[in-house]
Amino acid sequence: MNRSLVLVATLFLALPFAGMAQTSMQTASLSTPMTPREVHSLMRSAHDSAQYKQIAGYFHQQESMFRAEAAAEAVERDRRAPDNAALYHYQKYPRPYDTAQSLYESYLSKADSAATQAQHFDQLAAAKSQNDQQLASTSQDKL
C-alpha cells in the first residue's frame, strides 16, 4: 500500500516535467512509442533533420522515464534507510537499502546516458537543418 502510494505521488510529480521536456525540445510527435529495435534501425538509416529529431525525442522520453524511476527508488531507499545503526550490520546482504540504492544509481546512469544520446541527436538535427539552409541559399544564389 505504502509503495503504491509513493509510486502514484512520484508519477504525479514527474509527468508535468516530462511534458515540459517534450514541448521545450520541440521533438517530433510520436503517435505510438518507438521500440528500441525501431530506434536502432532508424539510427542506422537517418539522413534528415526530422529523423534525427524523432530519435532525440525517443531518448528524451527514455530520460524522463528513468528519472521518474530513480525518484521512486530514492523515496524507497530513504524509507528503507536503517534507523538503528546497530541493527544495520546484522541484516543479510543485500540489505533492502542496498538494493534500492543500487537501483537508484542504475536508473540515474541510464537517464544520463539517454540524455547524452538525446543531446547528440539534437545537435545532429540542428547541424543538418543548418546545412540544408546553407545549401538552399547557395543554390538560390547560383540561379
Steps between C-alpha positions, in 0.01 A plus 500: 500500500772742602714422194207552263423833665862609454493390136179691429637812668825476303322457169268788586804723550706365207242511221481880471879514466492237225245708310707815542811322374321388187357840417820687578708274278242515221558139415308321229165377621492128555150362455609163637812443707790367299656170592875481555529292183324770296725768647810295423399451137409870470838594647672301225291650219437859620600767251279801562418735781152357570639151552768629736234689695289186525795304640579783743134501610523130581808556714338797677207274586737233628683756711183628665379143561829401666508818710147424625609146587807637680281737701276210603803296605642795694180514702516125554869519594428771756214294639727199537787694654607344827361679803721315740864472391561202730230294325633600159806274529295192591280503191564257219672631191371640270303709741180663370672838526791379286264363235308828482827698484628279220179542301508877557855524367417276206199711399703821529775353285249395234336845511836672456584272208165572335552874554841482335359315200207743474739794505710336227200450271370850575837635386490284187151628418607861549813454290307324225232772484769772497685316224178465299432874536851583380461270201165658414638853519805401291282343233279812488807719459612296201163545330 
